[in-house]
Amino acid sequence: MKYLTMAMLCLCMTSVHAVSSFECLPDSTLVSVGIPNGQDLSLAVKKTKLYALLNNEQRWNKIENIINTAQPGAIDQVEAALKTFGLSLDDLPKMIHGELGVAVAVHQNDNPNQAPFFTVFVYFEPQPELSGRLAAAMEQAAEMDQAEGTVRTDFKVGEHDVVELANDAKDTRALFNKRGAKFLIAMSDVKSAEASKNAFASFLDAHVANGDENGFAKIVMSTPGLADGLPKGATLFQMAVNPHAIIKLIPKDKINLPAMAGADVLTAVGADNVKPGIIQVNIQGNKMHTYMFMGIEKPAVGLTRLWDLPELEAKPAAFVANTVPSYGQVGIDLQHVYNVITELAVKLAGPMAQMYVTQINQQPMAFLGTDLQTFLGTFGKRLVILDFGNKRPAGAENAMNGSFTNRMAFIWDMNDTTALRQAMPFLQQMAAQNGGMAANEQGATGIRFNMSMMQPGLEGSVFVTDGQLLVALGGGVTEDVLNAMQNPPAAADALNGSKLHNDAVALMPPKKGFSWGFQDAGKMLETAVTVMRAELEPMALLNPEIGIMLSIFPTAEEVKGVFGVATNAGYNTENGVVVSGSVELGLAE
């Protein structure tokens, strides 16, 4: 009988708030950020090496000692303050148990000359045992605030018991309601109090009605294509947005441009084409998935045409060797970007804008031998980004005598290098006057910069080859990339088909789109930690406080295995734009 009673009690408690608060947000909501289920997330995160690294007891003990040394008794004072409310620092992990979220809603202002009203919704569900003590603590805090001018009012909104805390001097209003173990809060300023009260009433009613069938969640989640790629697993983070919640409040009669006015302007810039979007990060076993979607109605118009990006095959460039730990490629059409922006400017501003566009377009003629629009068309549609990781330059092995430098390369395919080659002598002359040096290497012409006197390894270059534009940063990068471009590695030594590439493909199948890339995230993290510690160590000899901070900073050995390979992709669908990614997580032993 005891177990039957306990089961019935749990069932009753669950039924009070079976619907999520996200599903109850009103249609006036602009954005929401939250965690759907803290308990599920906690269980998923605790299985990873990342959690073990962050939850290291020795490190937290050191942090506590650092705080007590810097401010003796500080932690005891916080504990004492919490104790007066029946709480403690041990309660903090219990706060994230069920749903947790924050949302912002916008409301029409009766005065069209003033900005819209805003309401901030907060909802969270701590562990049931903590919920009661937290409610009592909030009651106690409300009584204490009355001495500072806060006025408490208890009333009903429909069938819901609501507590309002108002402080006219601080221009604040807060509405509270508790359902089971969950707290529901709405905050606003004085001017929007009535609008916020109505929005809160709608929010509360939806919790009883099993969600708002015309609310924010319904609007967002029913967006065509949005839910198609939502990842599986426990959600670490979710952000949803409905831009039309605020777009629809823009006073159309106040928009007046030289060639266009009113709602036509919003249509021209593409505001009507922008639909709701979502960002979600989930943990599924030993993988963390990221999914971003923004709805764009086709055919795209105005600024939404900027997302009509070139599609590239998801395949590493042939000249990249298997020693590169991070590869990325982006599809960009500079001439298309120029056309979209200038055409929209002329459409909105008329002949005056056309005059300026013509002047700007002709300015590079003497320098490049062609107009700006044509010059942008000489750039190809693929930009390759290589990150070789940080490295201590030769001659600076001692941490006191030099620092690590980032080593990267940007290689842009070119349709025609004639204009760049024509401009190069002038650019080389300008560079020579500012510490640069003209260079012709391995069939390429360009400029080298070397600032090793300021910092060892701080150097870079810009080179034009027969079919690419290279921008290199860091010692040795220029030579290595130019050589690889002239003499591509054999199949066995190429990045394409390497273990890193194959692991990335297995993690997330490649997809043709405007961006794609992968990296050895574990190696990059180890390098980053090594660099950070190497930068701090010499400073710690002169500053004891930095030494203390260094004592709690993880080592490269400690972060080993936290991450594995990571990959990402960006592509267009018939319903919008998608950017997704996955990273391997090391599991705790």
Helices and strands as residue ranges (DSSP letters): H 2-16, G 21-24, E 29-35, H 38-45, H 49-54, H 57-70, H 74-83, G 89-95, E 100-107, E 117-124, H 128-145, G 146-148, E 151-157, E 160-167, E 172-179, E 182-188, H 193-208, H 216-221, G 226-229, E 234-241, H 244-247, G 252-254, E 256-257, E 260-261, H 263-269, G 271-273, E 274-284, E 287-296, G 302-307, E 326-331, H 334-349, H 351-362, H 365-368, H 372-376, E 379-387, E 408-414, H 418-432, E 436-441, E 444-450, E 459-464, E 468-473, H 477-486, G 491-493, H 499-507, E 515-520, H 521-542, H 544-552, H 556-559, E 563-572, E 576-585
